[in-house]
Amino acid sequence: HMRGVVRTDLFANVAMQPPAWVETARRSLQVSLTGLEWLLFACQLYMMMLKYSGLAAGPLASGDAMRAAVAKLPPAKLCDLQNSFLKVVECTSRQSDLAKGGVNTHSEAALATDAAQNGEDGLGLPSS
């Protein structure tokens, strides 16, 4: 018996597989985290609109009111908001692809191009 020597051959033939429930739990956690990312984005959007557009706290009456509130954001904040939106969309897309057993083929640039081609303003709102 030699001191300081670690025997690695003891478990050489043992297959270490996690229990089946681990994958289910992992997927559930990923979906939950994606939902939290969207909630965080929605809260950031709402707080910015309250701060910069002068809206009173409460639900927005229409999509037009939301577009008008977003239009009042300073350019730097609007850019930050658009980048956050694209990040959350990419995260959601990646989770969807992984759930299907595939790989993520989307990039922020491709998502931005798709949004522009669909006439969206970078926040998923149709351009007016």
N, C-alpha and C positions, 0 to 999 in steps of 0.2 A: 504494500500500500504506500503510494508516494504522496507526500503532502503537496497541495497546491495544484494537483492535476485533476481536471474535471473530466469525468467519463461521459462521452457523448453517445456511446454505443448502446446505453441502457434503453433508450427510447427510439432507436433507429427504425424499428419495424412497427411502431405504433402510429396509426393515422390519427391526427388530431383534428377532428371535425366538430364544429360547434353544434349544439342542439338545434333542431329544426326551428324552434321558436325564436332563435336569435335573428334570423333573416326577416321574419315577420315584424319583430320589434324594431329592427333597423329601418325597415321601410316606413313603418308607422311614425317613427321619430323624424325621418326625412320629410314626410308629408307635413307633419306638425311644424317643423322648422320653416318649410316653405310658406305655410300659412302665416306664421309669425313675421316672416320677411314682408309679405304683402300688407299685413296689418301695420307694421312699422312704416312702410312707405305711405300708406293711406293717412296715418297720423301726421307724418311729416308734411304731406301735401296740405292737409287741413290746417295745420298750425301756420304754415307759410301763407296760406290764403287769408287766414284771420289777421295775421300780422301786417301784411302788405296791401291787402285790398280793402280793408276797412269793413269787412263783412261782420255782421253780428253772429255770435255763436248760435248754431242751430243747423238744421238740414238745408241744403241748397234746393231752391225751387225747381231748377231745370238744368239741363246740360249747357244752355246758353249762359246761365249765371256762373257756372263753373268755368267755362271758357273765358268769360269776362274777368273773373277773379284771377285766373292763371295769367291772363294777358297783363295784369297789373304788377306781376312779379318783376323785380329787377333782373336784368339779363344774366348776371352771374348766378342768381338763385334759380332761375329757370334752367340754366345749363346744368346745375347740380341736380335739379329735380329730374331732368331728362336722363342724366347718367344713372341716377338711382333707379329710375324706371327700367332702363335697359338692363341693369344688373339683376333686378328682380325677375324680369322676363327670362333672361338667360338662365338664371338659377332654376326657375320653374321648368323651362324647357329641358335642362340637363336632368332634372329629377324625373321628368316624364320619359325621357329617352332611357334612362337607367332602369326605370320601373318596367319598361317593355323589354329589357334585356339587351338593348342596343347601346350605341355610343353616341355621345353628343356631337352633332355635326353643325350646330349653330354657333355663330359668333356674334358679338355685339355689332360688328359692321354689317353682317348679313341681316340681322334683325332691324337695324336702322334703315337699310335699303328697302326691306319689305314694308316697313311702316310708311316710308316716303312714297312707295309705289301704290300703297293702299290709300293714300291721301290722309294719313294721320299726322298729327302735329308733334310726334315724339313722346306723347303721354298716352297714346291709345285713343285720343279724342279725334273725331273726324275734323279735318280742317274746314273752316267756314269760308 
